[in-house]
């Protein structure tokens, strides 16, 4: 049976929309927030695993939370999404990592992340077993001191996916080079493309970052897939969800990369459409 292990940081996310931009020594009003998702489970491995689980695949999130109420809520939300939580480790006596995501009126997002226990994370026995048993492993932004150890658990026939983020703490240059050479599929946006080092000839690179298209590179082949822009400000997790949908397609069969990409795009679109503002019919109040 195929299974996915998605590794990285967990986060308890608080997301707000702002009426303006954040300026020092000045009040910026909140224009909106979703009370039903205040907070919500976040972190790259959550979105990757949730998209794969939604497509009917067995998906584990390997991450770390505290033993507080927020950590319990995080795990409950993952269960509701169909994600396996035996890889979610609990740090005794600690609170859970938290992120404040403030979407400004200029469409930029200010992210304040408190990792709480950086450098203290360790792989426990359950997480090691999941990695050994996985047929697909996805590396996302996470504890840098564990990246090489995680890669050691990759079996000879295990597909490796890398969701790149411009986070030089999680992905220092040497690790970027190592992941570039080993990953079967790399997901990045246009501003992160320069972090990708030398890759194998058959490595697939999925590049987002343009409002109307996604670029897919396979060897000497380069395809452009057009996308429809949605009117939504909260795009957190869209790229990770696209990756999860892509991986789900690959887990089901030897899907053509273009077909897998289209399924990933469908996953991301569903996430974003669920966050679109509800428009009342004319004449109602």
C-alpha positions as CSV (number, residue, x, y, z in Angstrom):
1,X,0.0,0.0,0.0
2,X,1.3,3.4,-0.9
3,X,1.7,6.0,1.9
4,X,2.9,9.6,2.1
5,X,5.0,11.1,4.9
6,X,5.0,14.9,4.8
7,X,7.5,16.5,7.2
8,X,8.0,20.0,8.5
9,X,6.9,22.6,11.0
10,X,3.4,22.5,12.6
11,X,1.7,25.8,13.3
12,X,-1.4,27.2,15.0
13,X,-2.4,29.9,12.5
14,X,-4.2,33.1,13.3
15,X,-5.1,34.8,10.0
16,X,-6.4,38.4,9.6
17,X,-7.1,40.8,6.7
18,X,-6.0,44.4,7.2
19,X,-7.5,47.6,5.9
20,X,-4.0,49.0,5.2
21,X,-0.4,48.1,5.6
22,X,1.5,47.5,8.8
23,X,3.4,50.7,9.8
24,X,5.5,51.1,12.9
25,X,3.9,53.2,15.7
26,X,0.6,53.3,13.8
27,X,-2.7,51.4,14.3
28,X,-3.8,49.3,11.4
29,X,-7.4,48.0,11.5
30,X,-8.4,44.5,10.9
31,X,-10.9,44.3,8.0
32,X,-11.9,40.6,8.4
33,X,-11.1,37.3,10.0
34,X,-12.9,33.9,9.9
35,X,-14.2,33.2,13.4
36,X,-14.7,29.5,12.4
37,X,-10.9,29.2,11.7
38,X,-9.5,31.2,14.6
39,X,-7.2,29.6,15.0
40,X,-6.7,26.8,12.4
41,X,-4.1,24.1,11.9
42,X,-1.3,25.3,9.7
43,X,2.2,24.4,8.5
44,X,3.3,23.1,5.1
45,X,3.1,19.3,6.0
46,X,-0.6,19.8,7.1
47,X,-1.7,21.2,3.7
48,X,0.3,18.6,1.7
49,X,-1.0,15.7,3.7
50,X,-4.6,17.0,3.8
51,X,-4.7,17.4,0.0
52,X,-3.4,13.8,-0.4
53,X,-5.9,12.5,2.1
54,X,-8.8,14.3,0.4
55,X,-7.9,12.4,-2.7
56,X,-8.2,9.1,-0.8
57,X,-4.5,8.5,-0.1
58,X,-2.9,7.5,3.2
59,X,-1.0,10.5,4.4
60,X,0.9,11.2,7.6
61,X,2.0,14.5,8.9
62,X,5.4,14.4,10.7
63,X,5.6,17.5,12.9
64,X,5.8,18.7,16.5
65,X,3.2,20.4,18.8
66,X,3.0,21.2,22.4
67,X,0.9,19.4,25.0
68,X,-1.5,22.3,25.3
69,X,-5.1,22.7,24.2
70,X,-3.9,24.2,20.9
71,X,-1.9,21.1,20.2
72,X,-4.9,18.9,20.9
73,X,-7.1,21.0,18.6
74,X,-4.4,20.8,15.9
75,X,-4.5,17.0,16.0
76,X,-8.3,16.9,16.1
77,X,-8.5,19.1,13.0
78,X,-6.0,16.8,11.1
79,X,-8.2,13.8,12.0
80,X,-11.2,15.7,10.6
81,X,-9.2,16.1,7.3
82,X,-8.4,12.4,7.1
83,X,-4.7,12.9,7.9
84,X,-2.9,10.3,10.0
85,X,-1.6,11.8,13.2
86,X,0.6,9.1,14.6
87,X,3.5,11.2,13.3
88,X,2.5,14.3,15.2
89,X,4.9,14.3,18.2
90,X,4.0,16.1,21.4
91,X,6.6,18.2,23.3
92,X,6.0,17.8,27.0
93,X,5.5,20.9,29.0
94,X,5.6,23.2,26.0
95,X,3.1,25.3,24.1
96,X,2.5,24.8,20.4
97,X,4.2,26.8,17.6
98,X,2.1,29.8,16.5
99,X,1.9,32.0,13.4
100,X,0.2,35.3,12.8
101,X,-0.6,35.8,9.2
102,X,-1.6,39.4,8.4
103,X,-2.8,40.0,4.8
104,X,-2.4,43.7,3.9
105,X,-4.4,45.8,1.5
106,X,-1.5,45.7,-1.0
107,X,-2.0,41.9,-1.1
108,X,1.3,41.3,0.8
109,X,1.3,39.0,3.8
110,X,3.3,39.7,7.0
111,X,4.1,36.4,8.8
112,X,5.2,36.2,12.4
113,X,6.2,32.7,13.4
114,X,7.1,31.5,16.8
115,X,8.7,28.0,16.5
116,X,8.7,27.7,20.3
117,X,11.3,24.8,20.5
118,X,13.7,25.3,17.6
119,X,16.5,22.8,17.6
120,X,14.8,20.6,20.2
121,X,12.8,18.4,17.8
122,X,13.8,14.8,17.6
123,X,12.4,11.9,15.5
124,X,10.6,9.5,17.8
125,X,10.1,5.8,17.1
126,X,6.7,6.2,15.5
127,X,8.0,8.9,13.1
128,X,11.0,6.8,12.2
129,X,8.7,3.8,11.4
130,X,6.4,6.0,9.2
131,X,9.4,7.2,7.2
132,X,10.8,3.7,6.8
133,X,7.4,2.5,5.6
134,X,6.5,5.4,3.3
135,X,6.5,5.0,-0.4
136,X,6.5,8.8,-0.9
137,X,8.3,11.4,1.3
138,X,7.7,15.1,1.0
139,X,10.2,17.6,2.6
140,X,8.8,21.0,3.5
141,X,10.2,23.8,5.7
142,X,11.0,22.2,9.0
143,X,13.7,21.6,11.6
144,X,17.0,21.9,9.7
145,X,18.9,19.7,12.1
146,X,16.7,16.8,11.1
147,X,16.7,17.1,7.3
148,X,19.7,14.8,6.7
149,X,18.4,12.3,9.2
150,X,15.0,12.2,7.5
151,X,16.6,11.6,4.1
152,X,18.5,8.6,5.5
153,X,15.2,6.8,5.9
154,X,14.4,7.1,2.2
155,X,14.3,3.7,0.6
156,X,15.7,3.0,-2.8
157,X,12.3,3.1,-4.6
158,X,10.8,5.9,-2.5
159,X,9.7,9.0,-4.4
160,X,11.1,12.2,-2.9
161,X,9.3,15.6,-3.2
162,X,10.6,18.9,-2.0
163,X,8.4,21.9,-1.4
164,X,10.8,24.8,-1.4
165,X,10.5,28.0,0.7
166,X,12.8,30.9,0.8
167,X,13.7,30.2,4.4
168,X,17.5,30.0,4.7
169,X,17.2,28.8,8.2
170,X,15.2,25.7,7.2
171,X,17.0,25.4,3.8
172,X,20.6,26.6,4.0
173,X,22.6,26.5,0.7
174,X,24.2,23.1,1.3
175,X,20.9,21.5,2.0
176,X,19.3,23.1,-1.0
177,X,22.1,21.5,-3.1
178,X,21.5,18.1,-1.5
179,X,17.7,18.2,-2.0
180,X,18.1,19.5,-5.5
181,X,20.2,16.5,-6.5
182,X,17.9,13.9,-4.8
183,X,14.4,15.1,-5.3
184,X,12.2,13.5,-7.9
185,X,9.8,16.5,-7.9
186,X,10.5,20.1,-6.7
187,X,7.8,22.7,-6.1
188,X,8.8,26.3,-5.9
189,X,7.7,29.8,-7.0
190,X,9.5,32.1,-9.4
191,X,11.2,34.0,-6.6
192,X,12.6,30.8,-5.1
193,X,13.9,29.2,-8.4
194,X,17.4,30.4,-7.9
195,X,17.7,28.3,-4.7
196,X,17.4,25.1,-6.8
197,X,20.8,23.7,-7.5
198,X,21.9,21.0,-9.9
199,X,19.2,18.4,-10.6
200,X,19.0,15.0,-12.3
201,X,17.9,15.1,-15.9
202,X,14.5,13.6,-15.1
203,X,13.7,15.8,-12.1
204,X,10.3,17.5,-12.4
205,X,10.1,21.2,-11.4
206,X,6.7,22.8,-10.8
207,X,7.1,26.6,-10.7
208,X,4.3,28.9,-9.6
209,X,4.4,32.6,-8.9
210,X,2.7,34.0,-12.0
211,X,-1.0,35.0,-11.7
212,X,-2.0,33.3,-14.9
213,X,0.2,30.3,-15.4
214,X,2.3,27.5,-13.9
215,X,5.5,26.3,-15.5
216,X,6.4,22.6,-15.5
217,X,9.9,21.5,-16.4
218,X,10.9,17.9,-17.1
219,X,14.4,17.4,-18.5
220,X,14.5,19.5,-21.7
221,X,10.7,19.9,-21.9
222,X,9.0,23.0,-20.6
223,X,5.2,23.2,-20.4
224,X,3.0,26.2,-19.5
225,X,-0.4,25.5,-17.9
226,X,-2.7,28.4,-17.6
227,X,-4.6,29.1,-14.4
228,X,-7.7,31.1,-13.6
229,X,-7.2,33.7,-10.9
230,X,-9.6,33.7,-8.0
231,X,-10.5,36.8,-6.0
232,X,-9.2,35.7,-2.6
233,X,-6.7,37.4,-0.3
234,X,-5.9,34.4,2.0
235,X,-3.7,32.2,-0.1
236,X,-1.9,30.5,2.8
237,X,-1.2,26.8,1.9
238,X,-2.3,27.0,-1.7
239,X,1.1,26.0,-3.0
240,X,1.4,23.2,-0.5
241,X,-2.1,22.0,-1.4
242,X,-1.2,21.9,-5.0
243,X,1.9,19.8,-4.1
244,X,-0.3,17.4,-2.1
245,X,-2.8,17.0,-5.0
246,X,0.1,16.4,-7.4
247,X,1.6,13.7,-5.1
248,X,-1.8,12.1,-4.6
249,X,-2.0,11.6,-8.4
250,X,1.5,10.1,-8.5
251,X,0.6,7.8,-5.6
252,X,-2.4,6.5,-7.6
253,X,-0.5,5.6,-10.7
254,X,2.4,6.6,-12.9
255,X,0.5,9.8,-13.8
256,X,1.9,12.1,-16.5
257,X,3.3,15.2,-14.7
258,X,0.8,17.4,-16.6
259,X,-2.1,15.3,-15.4
260,X,-0.8,15.3,-11.9
261,X,-0.3,19.1,-12.0
262,X,-3.9,19.6,-13.1
263,X,-5.1,17.5,-10.2
264,X,-2.9,19.5,-7.9
265,X,-4.4,22.7,-9.3
266,X,-7.9,21.4,-8.6
267,X,-7.0,20.7,-5.0
268,X,-5.6,24.3,-4.6
269,X,-8.6,25.8,-6.3
270,X,-11.0,24.0,-3.9
271,X,-9.0,25.4,-0.9
272,X,-9.1,28.9,-2.3
273,X,-12.8,28.8,-3.3
274,X,-13.7,27.9,0.3
275,X,-12.0,31.1,1.4
276,X,-13.7,33.4,-1.1
277,X,-16.0,36.0,0.5
278,X,-19.7,35.1,0.4
279,X,-21.5,37.6,-1.9
280,X,-25.1,38.3,-1.0
281,X,-27.6,38.4,-3.8
282,X,-28.7,41.9,-4.9
283,X,-31.6,43.2,-2.9
284,X,-30.8,41.3,0.2
285,X,-29.3,42.5,3.4
